[in-house]
């Protein structure tokens, strides 16, 4: 049976490479002779048809010469060694499939024409592999802590707690700023004098084992010694959040300067960064110079430049427990102590302070505690 298959393949190759070209050549010559005998009747037609016939014959020969008989069709297992190797290939493929199936939770079909190669499954998810250590990232235009965290499959708080500058102002990044990126979620801690693993674990609300078992810390058993200045990753660690406070107006409150408790959007744009643990505000992307409106009535408790990353900032006290913050302004049209009405233009958007692009940073606080603005806006 094997020799018959091999002989059949050889016959096809012989017919394609030798017999067919000769037959085409004979057909072309015959057509030329037939048309030559009739030149007296159709001089132009006969010459044209003869040339066309030759061109068609040449094209057919060229096209058929590019056909290749698959090598696997003529291949046979001629020895026990070949059969043994083929069986080993099948076993290796089955083992690889079993491993991928166990890892991904579903089977991956192999390519039936290649026992060793595996056909790509469009629904197969490549498993995420942990990074080998700490890396650095340079802030780009338009970056936010949330976007950077998502890029490295981390929580935004991990970016914040690994970088003191970001922790001081988590929503106020600077273009070109270099950030430490941890391989896992948690806190990056620098060991201080007289600290112990127990005190560090208690501080960040984790078990000591979470620190000692973290491979990135390279702590050696049995004592797991630490010393001042050592950097430790605290997987799953947490830090308390402390709000920023600016100097507020202490003069008399203007008569009738009280809010309604109903807020309107200060500008119309798109949300570039939402409300999260380290960003107790929303960022609204708009062009520089867009008019900023008071979200509710009240009086201005602060208007000016800040040194904590807000740039030009306006704070409106609504005299009912609420206060609203408008940051990164390019200009402001009100002053501290001034009464403002709901919807009044108070300033213009900008890109001042620690900002990676033009937007309005908008906060709502109640009794000094930041609230999610989306819960109050229509």
FENHUUR-V42045 format. One record per residue. N is the residue number from 1. PSI is psi as a letter, one per 30 degrees, with the letter a starting at -180 (none if undefined). OMEGA is omega in radians with two decimals (NA if undefined). NEAR is the number of other ideal C-beta (glycine too) atoms within 12 Angstrom. Layout:
n/psi/omega/near
N/PSI/OMEGA/NEAR
N/PSI/OMEGA/NEAR
//
This chain:
n/psi/omega/near
1/e/-3.13/9
2/e/-3.11/16
3/e/3.12/12
4/e/3.11/12
5/e/-3.11/17
6/e/3.13/19
7/e/3.11/15
8/e/3.11/17
9/e/3.13/23
10/e/3.13/18
11/e/3.12/17
12/e/3.13/22
13/e/3.13/23
14/e/3.14/16
15/e/-3.10/18
16/e/-3.00/24
17/f/-3.04/19
18/e/-3.03/18
19/e/-3.07/17
20/e/3.11/23
21/e/-3.14/22
22/e/3.14/17
23/e/3.10/18
24/e/3.12/27
25/e/3.11/20
26/e/3.13/16
27/e/3.13/22
28/e/-3.14/27
29/e/3.14/18
30/e/3.12/18
31/e/3.13/26
32/e/-3.13/23
33/e/-3.13/16
34/e/-3.13/17
35/f/3.14/26
36/e/-3.14/18
37/f/-3.07/14
38/g/-3.12/18
39/f/-3.11/18
40/f/-3.11/10
41/e/-3.10/11
42/i/-3.05/16
43/e/-3.06/14
44/e/-3.09/13
45/e/-3.09/15
46/e/3.14/22
47/e/-3.13/18
48/e/-3.11/16
49/e/3.12/22
50/e/3.13/28
51/e/3.12/18
52/e/-3.14/18
53/e/3.13/26
54/e/3.14/23
55/e/3.14/17
56/e/-3.14/18
57/e/3.14/27
58/e/3.14/19
59/e/3.12/16
60/e/3.13/22
61/e/-3.14/25
62/e/-3.13/15
63/e/-3.11/15
64/f/3.13/23
65/f/-3.13/17
66/f/3.14/12
67/k/-3.14/16
68/k/3.07/15
69/k/-3.11/22
70/k/-3.12/13
71/e/-3.08/12
72/f/-3.13/16
73/f/-3.11/17
74/f/-3.06/21
75/k/3.11/15
76/l/3.09/19
77/j/-2.97/16
78/f/-3.08/14
79/l/3.09/11
80/e/3.12/10
81/e/3.10/11
82/e/3.13/15
83/e/3.13/14
84/e/3.13/13
85/e/3.12/17
86/e/3.11/21
87/e/3.10/16
88/e/3.11/16
89/e/3.11/20
90/e/3.14/19
91/e/-3.13/16
92/e/3.11/19
93/e/3.14/25
94/e/3.12/20
95/e/3.13/17
96/e/3.11/21
97/e/-3.14/27
98/e/-3.14/17
99/e/-3.14/16
100/e/3.12/25
101/e/3.13/19
102/e/-3.11/14
103/e/-3.04/18
104/f/3.12/18
105/g/3.06/12
106/l/-3.02/14
107/l/3.04/20
108/k/-3.07/27
109/k/3.12/18
110/l/3.03/25
111/j/-3.06/15
112/f/-3.10/12
113/f/3.12/12
114/j/-3.02/14
115/f/-3.07/22
116/e/-3.09/20
117/k/3.11/17
118/k/3.11/24
119/k/3.13/19
120/k/3.08/13
121/j/-3.10/18
122/f/-3.13/8
123/g/3.14/12
124/k/3.10/19
125/k/3.11/13
126/k/-3.09/12
127/k/3.12/12
128/k/-3.13/13
129/k/-3.12/9
130/k/3.08/19
131/l/-3.06/18
132/f/-3.13/10
133/a/-3.12/18
134/k/3.07/25
135/l/3.09/19
136/l/3.14/17
137/k/3.13/27
138/k/-3.09/18
139/k/3.13/29
140/l/3.10/19
141/k/3.12/18
142/f/-3.14/20
143/k/2.96/32
144/l/3.12/38
145/e/3.14/42
146/e/-3.11/32
147/e/3.12/28
148/e/3.12/37
149/e/3.14/33
150/e/-3.14/18
151/e/-3.12/19
152/g/3.10/28
153/h/3.14/19
154/l/3.01/33
155/k/3.11/27
156/e/3.13/35
157/f/3.11/31
158/e/3.08/39
159/e/-3.09/43
160/e/-3.05/40
161/f/3.10/40
162/f/-3.07/42
163/j/-3.09/33
164/e/-3.13/19
165/e/3.12/23
166/e/3.12/36
167/e/3.10/30
168/e/3.13/21
169/i/-3.00/33
170/f/-3.14/42
171/g/-3.02/46
172/i/3.12/41
173/l/3.08/44
174/k/3.10/26
175/k/-3.11/17
176/f/3.12/14
177/k/3.13/27
178/k/-3.10/19
179/k/3.03/37
180/k/-3.14/30
181/j/3.13/31
182/l/3.11/40
183/f/-3.14/26
184/l/3.09/30
185/k/3.13/30
186/a/-3.09/34
187/k/3.06/37
188/j/-2.98/37
189/k/3.02/33
190/k/-3.08/21
191/k/3.13/26
192/l/-3.14/17
193/k/3.06/12
194/g/3.07/11
195/k/3.08/22
196/l/3.09/22
197/e/3.13/30
198/e/-3.12/18
199/e/3.11/18
200/e/3.13/35
201/e/3.13/30
202/e/-3.12/18
203/e/-3.08/24
204/g/3.03/30
205/h/3.06/17
206/l/3.04/29
207/l/3.12/19
208/e/-3.11/24
209/e/3.11/18
210/e/3.13/29
211/e/-3.06/37
212/f/-3.11/29
213/f/3.12/22
214/j/-3.06/34
215/f/-3.11/18
216/f/-3.13/25
217/f/3.10/33
218/h/3.08/18
219/k/-3.03/26
220/k/3.05/11
221/l/0.11/11
222/f/-3.02/7
223/f/-3.14/11
224/h/-3.05/24
225/k/3.04/16
226/l/3.14/29
227/l/-3.11/18
228/k/-3.13/15
229/f/-3.14/12
230/k/3.11/22
231/k/3.13/26
232/k/2.98/38
233/k/3.14/39
234/i/-3.12/38
235/k/3.12/34
236/g/-3.13/25
237/l/-3.14/31
238/l/3.07/25
239/k/3.07/25
240/l/3.14/15
241/k/-3.13/20
242/j/-3.11/17
243/l/3.07/23
244/k/-3.12/33
245/k/3.07/20
246/l/3.12/30
247/k/-3.06/17
248/l/3.11/24
249/k/-3.12/28
250/g/-3.13/11
251/a/-3.13/16
252/k/3.12/13
253/k/3.14/22
254/k/-3.12/24
255/k/3.11/9
256/g/-3.12/13
257/i/-3.12/30
258/k/-3.11/23
259/l/3.13/31
260/f/-3.05/20
261/f/3.09/20
262/k/-3.04/18
263/k/3.02/34
264/l/3.11/26
265/k/3.13/31
266/e/3.05/43
267/l/3.06/37
268/j/-3.13/19
269/a/3.13/25
270/k/-3.10/18
271/j/3.09/27
272/f/3.06/30
273/k/-3.09/38
274/a/-3.11/26
275/k/3.06/27
276/a/-3.02/28
277/e/-3.08/27
278/g/-3.11/38
279/i/-3.04/38
280/h/-3.09/31
281/a/2.93/40
282/k/3.05/40
283/k/-3.11/43
284/j/-3.11/34
285/k/3.11/27
286/l/3.09/32
287/l/3.07/20
288/k/3.12/26
289/f/3.11/18
290/k/-3.11/28
291/k/3.11/28
292/k/-3.11/44
293/k/3.06/33
294/k/-3.10/42
295/f/3.08/41
296/l/-3.14/35
297/l/-3.14/32
298/b/3.08/37
299/l/-3.10/38
300/j/3.10/38
301/f/3.06/36
302/k/3.05/37
303/j/-3.13/35
304/a/-3.09/27
305/k/3.08/23
306/l/3.11/29
307/g/-3.13/18
308/g/3.02/24
309/f/-3.12/29
310/f/-3.01/35
311/b/3.06/36
312/k/-3.01/36
313/k/2.98/45
314/k/3.05/51
315/k/3.10/44
316/k/3.05/48
317/k/-3.07/39
318/g/3.02/35
319/g/3.08/26
320/g/-3.10/23
321/f/-3.13/19
322/k/3.00/33
323/k/3.11/38
324/k/-3.11/47
325/k/3.13/48
326/j/-2.98/54
327/l/3.13/45
328/g/-3.09/47
329/l/3.02/43
330/f/3.14/30
331/l/3.05/25
332/k/-3.01/35
333/g/3.13/22
334/l/3.12/35
335/l/-3.12/20
336/k/3.14/27
337/f/-3.09/23
338/k/3.06/29
339/k/3.11/29
340/l/3.11/40
341/l/3.08/26
342/k/3.14/26
343/f/-3.14/21
344/k/3.08/26
345/k/-3.08/24
346/f/-3.12/40
347/a/-3.13/40
348/k/-3.12/29
349/l/-3.13/39
350/a/-3.10/33
351/h/-3.06/31
352/l/-3.11/31
353/a/3.12/31
354/j/-3.06/32
355/k/-3.14/38
356/g/3.12/31
357/l/-3.11/33
358/k/3.10/30
359/l/3.03/40
360/k/3.03/52
361/j/-3.02/55
362/k/3.13/51
363/k/2.94/41
364/k/3.11/38
365/k/3.06/31
366/j/-3.05/24
367/h/3.10/14
368/f/-3.12/21
369/k/-3.14/17
370/k/3.10/33
371/l/3.05/26
372/j/-3.10/23
373/f/-3.11/35
374/f/3.13/20
375/f/-3.08/14
376/f/-3.08/28
377/k/-3.13/23
378/none/NA/11
//
